[in-house]
Amino acid sequence: MIATAHKAPDFTAARRHMIESQLRTSGINDAWVLDRMAAIPREDYVPEAARASAYVDRTVPLGAGAFLAPPLAQGQILTHAKPRADERTLLIGPATAYLAALIRPLVGELREATPDEVLSGDVDGAFDLVIVDGAIEHVPAQLAATLAPSGRLVTGVVSRGVPRLAIGRHSGADVSLMTLVESQLPRLPAFDRPQSWTF
């Protein structure tokens, strides 16, 4: 049998294709968003065995419940979050390194935290911008507490079984969410709504 050589993936071409065929065609056209996503190699943020899948339009599992969300979902986050250079920003997720690399140069301060750290109260508020890299069923008190009074929350939210991107702001003691667009952000079980018993 004659061994055949496997051609190495052209990640630069894959990144260009991601921008032209996934982002632009879905309405992600802000130059600063496209510039950031063109600059950061997604393949560096997945295990070696998954590098060939880094630019596909679906979630890439990273193991232990972590994931890399699809490019479009993260492009939507950037577009609607509109991070600013004077903002103290919190990024929440099971594996936030790629999205953090996109956001870090755009904000004044960036802190990363896991859902468990947020729910255990280990994150000191208050942040001007809180981004959840995933879809939640509700905003628990611990998550709301990380948001400054005039800050905003950008997150996926599971609405009628469908994940959508949403922006939240304080409304009294709670955070009110306004849904924007359907999103492929995976659900974060840590932020599931507590089950209630009915009789």
N, C-alpha and C positions, 0 to 999 in steps of 0.2 A: 504494500500500500504506500502511495506517495503522500507524504505529509504536505498539507497546504498551509501557507502562512496566513495568519489572521491580520487583516489590516486594522491598525489602531484607529479608534474613533477620532474624528476631527471635531474636537470640542469647540473650537472657534466657529466653525461652520454651524454646529448645533446651536450655539448661543445666538448666532445671527438668525437662524431659522426660527428659534423660539420667539425672538422679537418680532419678526415679520409675520409669522404664521399663527402664533398663539396670542401675542399681546396686542399688536396693532389691529388685527382683524376683530378683536373683542373690545375695542374702544380704549385700550390703554395706549395713549399717544403723547402724554406729557413728556417732554424731552428729558427732564431731570430724572424721571422714573426709568425711562429706557436707557439713559446713560449709566445709571447705577447698575441695572440688571445686565448691561453689556460688559460692565467692568469686573463683575464678580463671577468667578468660575464655580458654578454649582457642583461640578464634578468633584471639587475638593471637599465637599461637605457630606459625602455619602461614602459608605464602605467601598473598598476596591471592587468587589463583585457587583456593585450596583452602579458603577460610574457610567456605564453605557446607557442607563435609564435616567440619568440625572436631568435630562431635558424633555422627557416625555410629559404629556399633558395629564399626568395622574400623580397621586401620592406615592412617594418612594418610602417604604418601610425601612427604618434604621435599626430595629430591634429594641426589645425591652419597652415596647409601647411608644417609642419615639418615631418621628416621621419627618420627611421633608415635603411640605405642601407643594401642590402644583405651581408652576410659574405664574399662571394667570391669577390664582388666588392671592399670591404674594404681591403681584403687580397691583391688584385691586386694593390690597391693604395700603401700600405706599401711596397710591393715587388719592385715596379718601382720607388717609391720616394727615397728609400734608405736613410732615414734620418740619419744625422751625429751629433755627440755630440757637434760640434762647430757651429752648424747652428742656426740662428735666423729664426723661422718658423711661418708662418701665416696659420691658418686653417679656411676655410670659409664654412659656411653652415647654414641651418636653425636650426639644432640641432646637435652640434658637440661633445657632451660630451663623447660618447663612443669612437669615433676615437681619440679624444684628450687624453683619458686615455691610448690608445694604444701607442700614439706617444710621450707623454710628457717625459718619462724617456730616450728617445733616442736622444733628441735634447738639445741644450743649453738654448733656450728660446722658449716658445710657446705662441702665442697670438691667441685667437679665435675671429671671427667677423662674423656678418651676411652679406648676400649679400647687404642689404640696407645700412649698415654702410660703406661697400666698395664703393658702387655707390655714396654715398653722400660725399665721400672724408674724412670720419672720421678716416681712418686708415693711420697711418704714415708709409711710406716705409723707408728703403727698406729691404726686407726679402730675405734671401738666398734660402729659400724653401717656396713656396706658394702652398697649397693643397686646392682644391675645392672638397668638399664632395657632388658631384652631377655633372650633365651634363649641359654644357653651349652651346649656339649656336655660340658665338663669344667671343673674349676677348676685352671688352670695355677699353677705355683709363684709367679709374679709377682702373681697375684690373691690367692692365699692369704697372701702376705707383707704385704698391706695391712690385714689383719684383726688386731686386738689379740687376745691370748691368750684373753680371755673375751668377745670380740666375736661378732657374728653377721653372717652374709651372707644377704641376701634377693635372690633372683635367679630368673629363669626358667631352666629346664633342659630340654633336649631329651632325653626318655626314650622310647625305642622309636619315635622319629619324631614324638612328640607333645610339644608344649611344656607344661610344668607349672610352677607356682610352687613354690619350695623354700626352705627355711631351712637354712643351713649353719653349723657350728661346728667349731672346731679339734678334730681327733682325732689327737694326736701331731703329726707334721709336715704332715699333710694336713688338708683340710677335708671333713668328712662332710656330705652333703646329705640332707635328709629332704623328700620331695615332699609337697605339700599338696593342691593343686587344679589341674585343667586350666586353662590360661591361653592367651590369644591373643597373648602377647608374641612379637614376631618374633625369629627367630634372628639372633645376632650372629656372622657368619663369623669374626671375629678370634679368637673363643674356641672354634673348632672343634677337635675332638680330632685330634692329628697322625695322619696316615695311616701305617699300618705295612704292610710288605710281607710277604706269605706265599708260600711256595713249596711 
